[in-house]
């Protein structure tokens, strides 16, 4: 359960920071990630990620079935892995997104490891 709590803390904070960044300072966000034509879309994705982060983080305080947290954490990571690598390798978005994709792979691997450990203990 200790790894579960740490993973939730790290991933939910990571999602929250990356969600708030373009909402707070789109200029510095684009300095790192590259120019964006549709700034409204970047801000929409950021706004949509805030509830994902807060929902994932809520599992630190609400003691209930943890399976939804596993799904939310793992599938969010998988979605970002897919988008980050596909569009970076297609030269649609900056290669800096491959760094995010790598971080997301680590999150996904942690969720997979945690789920195997949880199922072994049952």
C-alpha positions in Angstrom: 0.0 0.0 0.0 3.0 2.3 0.5 3.9 2.1 -3.2 0.3 2.7 -4.1 0.2 6.0 -2.0 3.5 7.2 -3.4 2.5 6.4 -7.0 -0.7 8.3 -6.6 1.1 11.3 -5.0 3.7 11.5 -7.7 1.4 10.9 -10.7 -1.4 13.2 -9.5 1.0 16.0 -8.8 2.8 15.5 -12.1 -0.5 15.6 -14.0 -1.7 18.7 -12.0 1.5 20.6 -12.7 1.5 19.8 -16.4 -2.2 20.7 -16.6 -1.9 24.0 -14.8 1.3 25.2 -16.6 -0.3 26.2 -19.9 -3.3 27.7 -18.1 -1.0 29.9 -16.0 1.8 30.7 -18.4 1.2 29.6 -22.0 4.3 31.5 -23.2 6.8 29.6 -21.1 4.9 26.4 -21.9 5.4 27.0 -25.6 9.0 27.9 -25.1 9.6 24.3 -23.9 7.1 22.4 -25.9 7.0 24.3 -29.1 4.6 26.8 -30.7 1.0 25.9 -30.7 -1.5 27.2 -33.2 -4.6 26.2 -31.2 -3.9 27.6 -27.8 -7.6 27.1 -26.8 -7.1 23.3 -27.3 -3.9 23.2 -25.2 -5.8 25.1 -22.4 -8.8 22.8 -22.8 -6.6 19.7 -22.3 -5.0 21.3 -19.3 -8.4 22.1 -17.8 -9.6 18.5 -18.4 -6.5 17.1 -16.7 -7.2 18.9 -13.5 -10.1 16.7 -12.5 -8.1 13.6 -13.6 -5.4 14.7 -11.2 -7.7 15.5 -8.4 -9.7 12.3 -8.8 -6.5 10.2 -8.7 -5.3 12.2 -5.7 -8.6 11.6 -3.9 -7.6 8.0 -3.5 -5.2 9.2 -0.8 -8.1 10.3 1.3 -11.0 8.1 0.4 -10.5 4.5 1.5 -12.4 2.5 -1.0 -11.9 0.0 -3.7 -8.5 0.9 -5.3 -9.2 -0.6 -8.7 -10.6 2.6 -10.2 -7.3 4.3 -9.2 -5.4 1.6 -11.0 -7.5 2.1 -14.1 -7.3 5.9 -14.0 -3.6 6.0 -13.4 -2.6 3.3 -15.9 -4.9 4.3 -18.7 -4.0 8.0 -18.4 -0.4 7.0 -18.7 -1.2 4.8 -21.7 -3.1 7.6 -23.4 -0.2 10.0 -23.0 2.4 7.3 -24.1 0.4 6.8 -27.3 -0.1 10.4 -28.1 3.4 11.6 -27.1 5.3 9.0 -29.1 3.0 8.8 -32.1 2.9 12.5 -32.7 6.5 13.2 -31.8 7.8 10.5 -34.1 5.4 11.9 -36.8 7.0 15.3 -36.4 3.6 16.8 -35.5 4.7 17.9 -32.0 8.1 18.6 -30.4 10.4 15.8 -29.4 10.3 17.1 -25.8 7.0 15.1 -25.6 9.0 11.9 -25.8 10.4 12.8 -22.4 6.9 13.0 -21.1 6.1 9.7 -22.8 9.1 8.1 -21.1 7.8 9.4 -17.7 4.4 8.0 -18.5 6.0 4.6 -19.3 7.5 4.6 -15.8 4.0 5.4 -14.4 2.5 2.6 -16.4 5.2 0.1 -15.4 4.6 1.1 -11.7 0.9 0.5 -12.1 1.5 -2.9 -13.7 4.0 -3.9 -11.1 1.6 -2.8 -8.3 -1.3 -4.6 -9.8 0.7 -7.9 -10.0 1.8 -7.5 -6.4 -1.7 -6.7 -5.3 -3.1 -9.8 -7.1 -0.4 -12.0 -5.5 -1.4 -10.9 -2.0 -5.1 -11.8 -2.5 
